[in-house]
Amino acid sequence: MPVPLLDLKAQHATIRDSVVAAMLKVVDDQAFILGEPVERLERAVGALSHTAHAIGCANGTDALLLALRALDVGRDDEVITTPFTFFATAGTIHNVGARAVFVDIDPATFNIRPDAVGVAITPRTKAVTAVDLFGQMAPIEQVMTAARGLPVIEDAAQSIGARRQVGGTWRMAGELATIGTFSFFPSKNLGGYGDGGMIVTQDDALATRLKRLRVHGGAKQYFHDEVGYNSRLDALQAAVLDAKLPHLAQWSAARRRNAAWYDQALAGVPEIVRPAIDPANESIYNQYTLRADRRDALQAHLKAKGIGTSIYYPLPLHLQPCFAYLGYRAGQCPEAERAAQEVLSLPVYPELTEAQLAEVASAVRGFYGR
Ligand SMILES: *Cc1c(COP(=O)(O)O)cnc(C)c1O
């Protein structure tokens, strides 16, 4: 039985009528840019994230770009971030003219280490971008303490709906940071039917600035206070996402059930390190990422059996050719480098059947003769 890494058609089949009806309404209204569907989704995401403001934009990369611009990060500034993440986390830092400063990760959670953030601060540091990788939040309150008052961007592109207990209270992804960013790329845990993104903040002035930046920097049309972007969320995407959002909690619970199933089924395989979730966190398991002995051979073995996997991420960002100008060498972020050699993500999407889970687990066990 083939088991794809992700099966978008399986999810679509369960929500087709409501999503198609929502899309048809936008088509019939012929109002495609921003407007009521986007405002409705913004209110819903703000409520989910416990934030005063939510601002739709074109994608998760632009959400980071707009966040950096709203914080006035620019030429010659430094932004501290993790090298073990999707490219956009650092690409956007470069694209506003700033320098990415990479610090190493916690080998258990793959998330940025707050103590490493503290050590990397210089007079040029303008912000910190932490990432909630694979569906579990970075220790955001510790990153904020380590940042000593500098703004913190929380790249929650993989983690909408994830939460973390801080001082006895559950805090949502995006809630505590200066600015939180989400992606609705189709493969994310809340995916649109195309590109989409959202920015959340508790800060009124930042929200006003972000809304202006997404429409070419003009609060009033044709009058420009600064140079911004064309980065709006489509009404069609907003309608799709608004129809999907009520299902998110149940999808996240299904991902956690699948992860718990693997945890049990793979417990007797010493060649595998199962994902570690910080006890303060509730992950939404955007990915179920393990460390595997002979990782590449395991991946080939699974592929031969029709099981989809992926390596997030094979080359840490401090060693990417495009960042050679920053002067990093191998060995400077050893845990990120080791993770890149060892990680493998298994299918964990909500619609997986128990038979499919069993197929994946037995193929992994079989590879190691367990
Ligand atoms: C997907 C992703 C992004 C970018 O989102 P897009 O919507 O594809 O632009 C940024 N950061 C992380 C960590 C991501 O996983």
The ligand as an ORCA input file, in Angstrom:
! r2SCAN-3c Opt
* xyz 0 1
  C       6.783     27.502      4.644
  C       7.667     28.336      5.496
  C       7.890     29.695      5.238
  C       7.425     30.366      3.985
  O       6.076     30.328      3.737
  P       5.523     30.540      2.239
  O       4.062     30.730      2.450
  O       5.860     29.316      1.462
  O       6.173     31.744      1.685
  C       8.666     30.411      6.127
  N       9.214     29.841      7.201
  C       9.028     28.540      7.490
  C       9.657     27.964      8.730
  C       8.270     27.735      6.639
  O       8.121     26.428      6.909
*
